[in-house]
Amino acid sequence: MVDFVCFEHRLIIEVDGESHVGRADEDARREAYLRSQGFGVVRYMNDDVLKDGEAVAVDVARRVGLDW
């Protein structure tokens, strides 16, 4: 399961928090699999989404080729 996916742009967005502490190897394997399936993967920290959601939205828009 992923947090968000845009099939049109083959982009997966993961929002990571404390639950990912100590899971770097597992996250890397999972990300490698997703990339092997043709998806781009971008990760944001929970705090970034909560404190500066607009910056996260601008970054996502840029990644899919939209002007913000």
Phi, psi and omega in degrees: 000141176244164180287310180216146177219139172242104183293325181302321182254005179052047183237130176249133179246123177249134176247111188257140176226207183298335180295345180265356178297129179081007181245023185302317181295315179297315178298320180296317178297315180297316179296320178299319178297313181299318178295323178294341177268006175093013179260146166273149180232130176233140182241138174232149176277147178310313182300322179295318180295317183286322186268334182216057182302327180296319178296321177295315179298319178297318179296316178298314180302317179298320182294333179259009173083023178258148174274140180255000000 
